[in-house]
């Protein structure tokens, strides 16, 4: 793996990256006690951002793969701490609004992109990322759309920037508006782009305002994973929508988020082989959930470390305005809905 620069900062950044990554996953709370739980999801993201701004990205390919696959594994691990029946019952209120919001954001996003004269594919990718699940949706729809590297980079850059902001501002905003854990979990799943930031925001809200509980995080994860399944129909719709346009339809591979099925499988196993029937399973499930939470912290560090100044400069003003507008629409609308429809 080659460094992106031979400068002194890059040479320092290479070993420091590994040191910080180890710190992200080290179980300080288990080894030294709960009071030594130094690294929370927002802290991990902030450290990653600071690292990228100062040292650049020493291992961009590895960092990208780490954030992708470790996130998928952590989401599956979190499923072992959830009860399927209770989760489905709790998440029912968010399902209908999820459907409405996905379709609404796509329509508004495409129309807004045309009005602002933004590159059609870039606009469509930003709308897809906002409507469903951020970078995962963009990565799935991009090949179908036959988007080029610049269009993908700009779209992902916008989403990364807003994800970083969301993880910092959503938990205190939820507390300011007096949201319950169920309300916040639903709001975060609908209004935040990437699964990683949704889970991170839910975990932060629980940790900051409801210590010892994981209700917001569990519900946010469930609704977000349900929302992510919309990648599949969106990919096929994209194929149809761009079928007559140059560079549109082709033999592109549709990327299906298989890890979501594993997440559901983990919930099923946890629900139907509980500690009450198999005493050995309780400690195993707790260990898997704990590992998943540590992995999520490492994921957020990796995502932060991906957002360099180069990425921010590459985004441009118009795509950022489009993404911000869509985010404000879905954020304020979903906040209003959850406050007045969910107890």
C-alpha positions as CSV (number, residue, x, y, z in Angstrom):
1,X,0.0,0.0,0.0
2,X,1.6,3.2,-1.1
3,X,1.3,6.5,0.6
4,X,-0.5,9.3,-1.1
5,X,2.5,11.7,-0.4
6,X,6.2,11.4,0.5
7,X,6.0,14.4,2.8
8,X,7.0,14.3,6.4
9,X,3.4,14.5,7.5
10,X,2.5,11.5,5.4
11,X,5.4,9.5,6.8
12,X,4.2,10.3,10.3
13,X,0.6,9.6,9.4
14,X,1.2,6.0,8.2
15,X,2.2,4.5,11.6
16,X,-0.1,6.9,13.5
17,X,-3.1,5.6,11.5
18,X,-2.5,2.1,12.9
19,X,-2.0,3.4,16.4
20,X,-5.2,5.3,16.4
21,X,-7.1,2.4,14.9
22,X,-5.9,0.2,17.7
23,X,-7.0,2.8,20.2
24,X,-10.5,2.9,18.6
25,X,-11.1,-0.8,19.2
26,X,-9.3,-1.2,22.5
27,X,-11.8,-2.1,25.3
28,X,-10.7,0.5,27.8
29,X,-14.1,0.2,29.7
30,X,-13.7,-3.6,30.1
31,X,-10.0,-3.5,31.1
32,X,-10.0,-0.5,33.3
33,X,-13.7,0.1,34.2
34,X,-16.8,1.9,32.7
35,X,-15.4,5.3,33.7
36,X,-12.5,4.9,31.3
37,X,-14.7,4.6,28.2
38,X,-12.8,7.3,26.3
39,X,-13.8,6.7,22.7
40,X,-17.4,7.3,21.8
41,X,-18.7,7.3,18.1
42,X,-18.6,11.1,17.8
43,X,-15.1,11.1,19.2
44,X,-14.0,8.5,16.7
45,X,-15.4,10.4,13.8
46,X,-13.8,13.7,15.0
47,X,-10.4,12.0,15.4
48,X,-10.7,10.5,11.9
49,X,-11.5,13.9,10.5
50,X,-8.7,15.6,12.3
51,X,-6.3,12.9,11.1
52,X,-7.3,13.2,7.5
53,X,-7.1,17.0,7.5
54,X,-3.6,17.0,9.0
55,X,-2.0,13.9,7.6
56,X,-4.0,13.0,4.5
57,X,-5.1,9.4,3.9
58,X,-2.1,7.0,4.0
59,X,-4.1,3.9,3.0
60,X,-7.1,5.1,1.0
61,X,-8.0,1.6,-0.5
62,X,-7.7,-0.2,2.8
63,X,-9.5,2.6,4.7
64,X,-12.4,2.3,2.2
65,X,-12.7,-1.5,2.5
66,X,-12.4,-1.3,6.3
67,X,-15.3,1.1,6.6
68,X,-17.4,-0.9,4.2
69,X,-16.9,-4.5,5.4
70,X,-16.5,-3.7,9.1
71,X,-19.7,-1.7,9.1
72,X,-21.6,-4.7,7.6
73,X,-20.1,-7.0,10.2
74,X,-20.9,-4.6,13.0
75,X,-24.6,-4.3,11.9
76,X,-24.9,-8.1,11.8
77,X,-23.4,-8.3,15.3
78,X,-25.8,-5.7,16.7
79,X,-28.6,-8.0,15.5
80,X,-27.7,-10.5,18.2
81,X,-28.8,-8.0,20.8
82,X,-32.2,-7.4,19.4
83,X,-35.5,-9.2,19.6
84,X,-37.2,-9.6,16.2
85,X,-40.8,-9.5,17.4
86,X,-40.2,-6.4,19.7
87,X,-38.2,-4.7,17.0
88,X,-40.8,-5.1,14.3
89,X,-43.5,-3.9,16.6
90,X,-41.4,-0.9,17.6
91,X,-40.4,-0.1,14.0
92,X,-43.9,-0.4,12.5
93,X,-44.5,3.3,12.9
94,X,-41.5,4.2,10.9
95,X,-42.1,1.9,8.0
96,X,-44.9,3.8,6.2
97,X,-43.1,7.1,6.5
98,X,-40.0,5.4,5.2
99,X,-41.8,4.5,2.0
100,X,-43.2,8.0,1.5
101,X,-39.9,9.7,2.3
102,X,-37.9,7.5,-0.1
103,X,-40.2,8.3,-3.1
104,X,-40.6,11.9,-2.1
105,X,-36.9,12.6,-1.7
106,X,-36.1,11.0,-5.1
107,X,-38.7,13.1,-6.9
108,X,-37.7,16.4,-5.1
109,X,-34.0,15.7,-5.6
110,X,-34.3,15.0,-9.4
111,X,-36.5,18.1,-9.9
112,X,-34.2,20.3,-7.8
113,X,-31.1,19.0,-9.7
114,X,-32.7,20.0,-13.0
115,X,-33.7,23.4,-11.7
116,X,-30.1,24.0,-10.5
117,X,-28.6,22.7,-13.7
118,X,-26.5,20.1,-11.9
119,X,-25.0,17.2,-13.8
120,X,-27.9,14.8,-14.2
121,X,-26.1,11.7,-12.9
122,X,-24.5,13.5,-10.0
123,X,-27.9,14.9,-9.0
124,X,-29.5,11.5,-9.2
125,X,-26.8,9.9,-7.1
126,X,-27.1,12.6,-4.4
127,X,-30.9,12.1,-4.4
128,X,-30.4,8.3,-4.1
129,X,-27.9,8.6,-1.2
130,X,-30.2,11.0,0.6
131,X,-33.4,9.0,0.0
132,X,-32.0,5.6,1.1
133,X,-28.7,4.9,2.7
134,X,-26.0,7.3,1.7
135,X,-22.8,5.8,0.3
136,X,-24.2,2.3,0.0
137,X,-27.0,3.5,-2.3
138,X,-24.6,5.5,-4.4
139,X,-22.2,2.6,-4.7
140,X,-25.1,0.3,-5.8
141,X,-26.8,2.8,-8.2
142,X,-23.5,4.3,-9.7
143,X,-22.6,1.2,-11.9
144,X,-26.2,0.9,-13.1
145,X,-26.2,4.6,-14.0
146,X,-22.7,4.2,-15.5
147,X,-21.5,7.2,-13.6
148,X,-17.9,8.2,-14.0
149,X,-15.3,8.5,-11.3
150,X,-15.8,12.3,-10.8
151,X,-19.6,11.9,-10.5
152,X,-19.2,9.2,-7.9
153,X,-16.5,11.1,-6.0
154,X,-18.6,14.3,-5.8
155,X,-21.7,12.5,-4.7
156,X,-19.9,10.4,-2.1
157,X,-18.1,13.5,-0.9
158,X,-21.3,15.4,-0.3
159,X,-22.8,12.5,1.6
160,X,-19.6,12.0,3.7
161,X,-19.6,15.7,4.7
162,X,-23.3,15.7,5.8
163,X,-22.8,12.3,7.6
164,X,-20.0,13.8,9.7
165,X,-22.2,16.8,10.6
166,X,-25.2,14.6,11.5
167,X,-23.3,12.5,13.9
168,X,-22.3,15.5,15.9
169,X,-25.6,17.5,15.8
170,X,-28.4,14.9,15.9
171,X,-28.0,13.6,19.5
172,X,-28.1,17.0,21.1
173,X,-30.9,18.2,18.8
174,X,-32.9,15.1,19.7
175,X,-32.4,15.9,23.4
176,X,-33.3,19.6,22.8
177,X,-36.6,18.6,21.2
178,X,-37.3,16.1,24.0
179,X,-37.4,13.1,21.8
180,X,-37.9,9.6,23.3
181,X,-35.5,6.8,22.3
182,X,-38.1,5.5,19.9
183,X,-38.7,8.9,18.4
184,X,-35.0,9.6,18.0
185,X,-34.3,6.1,16.5
186,X,-37.0,6.6,13.9
187,X,-35.9,10.2,13.1
188,X,-32.2,9.2,12.8
189,X,-32.9,6.3,10.5
190,X,-34.9,8.4,8.1
191,X,-33.0,11.7,8.2
192,X,-29.4,10.6,8.3
193,X,-27.8,9.2,5.2
194,X,-25.3,6.4,5.9
195,X,-26.1,3.3,8.1
196,X,-22.8,3.9,10.0
197,X,-23.8,7.4,11.1
198,X,-27.4,6.3,11.9
199,X,-26.1,3.6,14.2
200,X,-23.5,5.9,15.6
201,X,-26.0,8.6,16.3
202,X,-28.4,6.2,18.0
203,X,-25.6,4.8,20.1
204,X,-24.5,8.3,21.1
205,X,-28.0,9.3,22.0
206,X,-28.5,6.3,24.2
207,X,-25.1,6.7,25.8
208,X,-25.5,10.5,26.5
209,X,-29.1,10.6,27.7
210,X,-30.2,7.1,28.5
211,X,-27.1,5.3,29.9
212,X,-27.5,1.5,30.0
213,X,-30.2,1.4,27.3
214,X,-29.8,0.7,23.6
215,X,-33.4,1.3,22.4
216,X,-32.6,4.2,20.1
217,X,-29.7,2.5,18.5
218,X,-31.6,-0.8,18.0
219,X,-34.6,0.8,16.4
220,X,-32.5,3.1,14.2
221,X,-30.5,0.1,13.0
222,X,-33.7,-1.9,12.2
223,X,-35.4,0.9,10.3
224,X,-32.3,1.9,8.4
225,X,-31.7,-1.7,7.3
226,X,-35.3,-1.9,6.2
227,X,-34.8,1.4,4.3
228,X,-31.6,0.0,2.7
229,X,-33.6,-2.8,1.0
230,X,-34.9,0.0,-1.3
231,X,-31.6,-0.2,-3.0
232,X,-32.8,-3.2,-5.0
233,X,-36.0,-1.6,-6.6
234,X,-34.2,1.7,-7.0
235,X,-31.4,0.0,-9.0
236,X,-33.9,-1.6,-11.4
237,X,-35.8,1.6,-11.7
238,X,-32.6,3.4,-12.6
239,X,-31.9,0.8,-15.3
240,X,-35.4,1.5,-16.8
241,X,-35.3,5.3,-16.3
242,X,-32.0,5.8,-18.1
243,X,-32.6,3.0,-20.7
244,X,-32.8,5.4,-23.7
245,X,-30.0,7.8,-22.5
246,X,-26.4,7.7,-23.6
247,X,-24.4,5.7,-21.2
248,X,-27.5,4.5,-19.5
249,X,-28.7,0.9,-19.4
250,X,-26.2,-1.8,-19.9
251,X,-25.1,-5.0,-18.3
252,X,-24.4,-3.4,-15.0
253,X,-24.3,-5.5,-11.9
254,X,-27.0,-4.7,-9.3
255,X,-25.4,-4.7,-5.8
256,X,-27.7,-6.3,-3.3
257,X,-27.0,-5.5,0.4
258,X,-26.8,-9.2,1.5
259,X,-25.5,-8.2,5.0
260,X,-29.1,-7.0,5.8
261,X,-30.3,-10.6,5.5
262,X,-27.6,-11.7,7.9
263,X,-28.7,-8.9,10.3
264,X,-32.3,-10.3,10.2
265,X,-30.9,-13.8,10.6
266,X,-29.0,-12.7,13.7
267,X,-32.2,-11.2,15.2
268,X,-34.0,-14.5,14.5
269,X,-31.3,-16.5,16.2
270,X,-31.2,-14.2,19.2
271,X,-35.1,-14.2,19.5
272,X,-35.6,-17.9,19.2
273,X,-32.6,-19.2,21.1
274,X,-32.7,-16.8,24.1
275,X,-30.7,-17.2,27.3
276,X,-33.8,-18.4,29.1
277,X,-33.8,-21.6,26.9
278,X,-30.0,-21.9,26.3
279,X,-28.1,-20.4,29.2
280,X,-24.8,-20.5,27.3
281,X,-26.2,-18.2,24.6
282,X,-26.5,-15.1,26.7
283,X,-22.8,-14.4,27.2
284,X,-22.2,-15.2,23.6
285,X,-24.7,-12.7,22.4
286,X,-23.4,-10.0,24.8
287,X,-19.9,-10.6,23.5
288,X,-21.0,-10.3,19.9
289,X,-22.8,-7.1,20.5
290,X,-19.9,-5.7,22.4
291,X,-17.5,-6.5,19.6
292,X,-19.9,-5.0,17.1
293,X,-20.0,-1.7,19.0
294,X,-16.2,-1.6,19.1
295,X,-16.1,-2.3,15.4
296,X,-18.6,0.5,14.8
297,X,-16.2,3.0,16.5
298,X,-13.4,1.8,14.2
299,X,-15.8,2.3,11.2
300,X,-16.5,5.9,12.2
301,X,-12.8,6.6,12.5
302,X,-12.2,5.2,9.1
303,X,-15.0,7.2,7.6
304,X,-13.7,10.4,9.2
305,X,-10.2,9.6,7.9
306,X,-11.7,9.3,4.4
307,X,-12.9,12.9,4.3
308,X,-9.8,14.9,3.3
309,X,-9.6,18.5,2.2
310,X,-9.2,17.3,-1.4
311,X,-12.6,15.6,-1.2
312,X,-14.3,18.7,0.2
313,X,-12.8,20.9,-2.5
314,X,-13.9,18.5,-5.2
315,X,-17.6,18.6,-4.1
316,X,-18.4,22.1,-5.4
317,X,-21.2,24.5,-4.3
318,X,-24.2,23.4,-6.3
319,X,-24.2,19.7,-5.4
320,X,-23.6,20.7,-1.7
321,X,-26.6,23.1,-1.9
322,X,-28.8,20.4,-3.4
323,X,-27.8,17.9,-0.8
324,X,-28.3,20.4,2.0
325,X,-31.7,21.3,0.7
326,X,-32.8,17.7,0.5
327,X,-31.4,17.0,3.9
328,X,-33.3,19.9,5.5
329,X,-36.5,18.8,3.8
330,X,-36.3,15.2,5.0
331,X,-34.8,16.2,8.4
332,X,-37.5,18.8,9.3
333,X,-40.4,16.8,7.9
334,X,-39.4,13.5,9.6
335,X,-38.8,15.4,12.9
336,X,-42.3,16.9,12.7
337,X,-43.8,13.5,11.9
338,X,-42.1,11.5,14.7
339,X,-42.8,14.2,17.3
340,X,-46.6,14.1,16.6
341,X,-47.2,10.5,15.6
342,X,-44.9,8.4,17.8
343,X,-45.3,8.4,21.6
